């Protein structure tokens, strides 16, 4: 039966892995596009590039054009085309002069406007400038409504840093400086949709996202932001309809990296893997930029792009109850989870309405979860952690781990701003936090020693004390001095390093901890993890072999004698508490077997000590 269950689990796991792989592969080529991206090699002379562009224009009746003013230095051009034209170009002689010919995929904001029902809840609350400020935390009147900031422990993080000196690039629909962003610091951005420097918002999504990162805080108005002393770099890549091309997004990523951004947030995505964007992400990563993206809102097994690209921190969404939001993607590409909202509670920030006027809106989506992580990444950066890989490491190590997350709903766990900043500043967290981290990660299992109200620790303590009492008793008749070899033998024979059995590391095999935490009589069943003694190990046999081999050694003979006394104590206590032996059951027969062998071990140790006069 056990083999059948294991076989079934193996088959289920294999099928899940195969479908996950197919889903991963399928998403890479799945996506909408209206134009084709041509990235000419930079070592090709300008004249050759112009000739090729003219030939392409004539052959395909198109007008190649630069994607934006920054595309000229990278030789990135755009033409109209579908999948058939894409295949023709990839097989044409023009391919030799290009680095990349690929679809200029359209990525969209998350959630999309057409998916507002059930995916995006609007809570219009215009009284956040008039209500009484919260008595706890900052004086922003509607801070008490921001359950999401309380969930991540942001006030504990604020006691250390508020993100000063760090720049977060918000690659989105642009950012409009509404009333509750007027005290927030802005640096120069760019509008890649309209090819202009002023990157104002004509949708509302980007302003809401920027508010979560750095909404003006403690200004006696509105709500709070996570890293509210950080700088916002607005980069508009999505139109008023919420769509944008990978060419614009890739250029925005490089712009952010070249203009001092420390963190990038992308609450956008879709299907279709882009080599141009992948290269831009790698470029930004090499320049020390931490990149965060939303996992997607399709309730799908696997994050969308760009969250799935290497070096991007993919974020899934949580509701107020701490559970995965029903819309949130999960699985491959998810690195961590953060509040994104649900029908039970949305993410409140000030943004713009359809008329461009400031309004407080409660939204939900992985778009809302991603800027939480970007904001905390900014706090980590301000705390002295510079490299993006180290920032990700801090985020993961400080996260509240969720056990039994077999489908990777939460990645490393729930975002924890307070613990992240402490870890970044001190290189360690407090003893209480450290113990909690060990417990929550499964490294410690305090309930291991508690079984139905009976304390399993007591027999182990009695075994150790019993072995020492036997040694003290024999020392009266056969004087000897204590040594570390004798003590280690007493422990090895009686209890082993039993506390190691309380350590549980879920991603490592447990048998090494069981071996180190077992006494000599327990070694026969420790690999299997069973309770019943192996009669060969729970007998005088092993002590007899040790005595025979080590008795002539001036130091190690004391280990043999100590382990023999330890085994005697272990068998005696076990005969009282748990006399289970393979083939003998757990009744009087097994109990008699253990007691007889305990007496034989004691007699063997006494015989070895007889006439022994040399000090240990």
Steps between C-alpha positions, in 0.01 A plus 500: 500500500781740588672433167173561315450833676857606425459399136180703471667803656792465260268483199303804620821695552630400158178603325496832687861567400430417135194723482687777681780473244254506211327801652837672538594429138157598370497837675835589343344507151149606602427867462342769285695727269436736210856594419833322457818604676829520304813540710791558262851411606692796631816403309315536167582831321219754494490491120433125498223540757336769284527281189339207680222720632427633150496147362264382775272799435480419129468122535234502772335837425563631853657809655772408752533749780687542825295398800596819688786747516709262713475220243747658257806412707383139520391477132151382603235547230133410481293389199143384456462124473341173605637152574537413134710808429700430816594153371592643161729761654666247732591286196597793277853631430418800721528273804879493461516873577277479806540376855129452556192467280201434721140603569459837663264345754235709668511486880215642701442637845390253764202491532379600153213750486272246333551267796386747764205289607621251758862604447503869594282656767456876515448657841448870446579675824551872473494572873862399571592863535232568756481206739672491836858372477582163647626507857751228413763541231527795261246785505353421156121489562432178304808310615278284719334367182832375363488145637766411246767717664420356843526148353860551389611668826594826334513707821779283638691558178441878520674508838820421309460658155246664274688452173680831475745523210357206307329536161215272392411498131129438444465355149128531442236741364692799634461685830298813571597699810163500673460677834635205702811478281594867515746449787648192331833556326505447123791467260494538123317226316377450145183429302590226252147484362486863386880546480523793740662575834185567701369157608160592641230239551193483275361179650547496881672163538857635517412773750338246730806272476737790569291590806555158656874545453533858625170679568570813703479399865458686829358794304164497682328405176388184327694178544858375542763344277766241583826677409360852519837675508614326181500663155251398230615478136184495281543304176192477281491194274125423509240707320171628638356163395754314712710344223863543401770326299803307620721738300382797709523302824853380416612858429339615826694236693828616346404866558440424869833321532689781325337778701556386857205277582564257784174306473261443208133409541302355210134438577437383146539185300379241256608208290787505256866483586711783363875470455524879482333537839701214645820677395376827650427325830846342501650842428315661791591213731869541416468868592365409843127555451250280684207419269154411630195393297143379549437128450170548314129471568390192303494256793748303289775259597798712401573871508479706185775710348691704609473339846627174352822641356825423685607773746139617546330462840156358423224592748172320566209662682351449847159596635439649846474147641858422398387243243583511130257731322272292274614679182876480567732291286723256684770241438804562277624858512354589841774603745298658780144606585362835616164666565308546175148514634181304440126547531552501877730802486677705232818707485421867562710778340433833335505503121298667219153428370381504137505880507855521629387616844650366822298227668566233759446158347516152641636260237590133503742299290857379485563851364432619853715226658812573295560860624489374859809294423658784301446735795656256747788442254558876514509488881752214482713695253489805728616277786827424323435192285616597152490199267165380360580136577564593863176698514311194378682287756392734782141503374488121496677440830278749682172381347240326715522148366181311423516126563364243254514742208525219246377707204722800584217741570724720713859453381729557799197606705317817605685830466629623839630857485607521865704179497651588160632835619632352825679230305640755255630732773630256757583201287290316754164526668423498868494174696121503505483563125769239437319238705173589324676472162638157593158387614310642204748356251468156656858494626377448853205285592427560871207258489738216408560440870132511587286201413145484630595691813791270591836671497731288282798695630484332843615149395803650323599697807458188716720300261783754529467527878478121530823448308683746724355339814626159385844648437505664845391171659778300332753772579459415872630146437738572212642852542559696179504864394249657262602573143331637189517158335310342792238778497454483123457124529235540771304741277544294182375188673213652695335779300718626217470869411124464540421872466590475130184298449307821558656661193296476183618644169226441249720501189769265634491127587436446870692178557835680578330681790341177617840323491679775694213521744484126569674285758677175405190281565291733279735490201341181370167672430603863453533492119147370465377742765306229685457467877560129561857396589705280271583206735860486376572864592288493820714230653842437645636423152624850401658574844673160485654584162612845622658353815680235295637756253587789730591347836870505417503870412602727791236766424228357278438205733318752721267581212423128470437468873291819510287397200442157661367667816299738285337213312414336834324820613322543167365143498390523864303823452356374171382181671284721721384766250489336157608134483436453125741257327481360147352149508434514874217752512470748785389279785673303773712301254656817357533650848684189627731508196600862569554447874714188447719680247526804728633272777742337256631845398546598862685173568719554192598850617572369848719225355691753288562720805610213724860532602519826297720743691627738229337845494279577208 
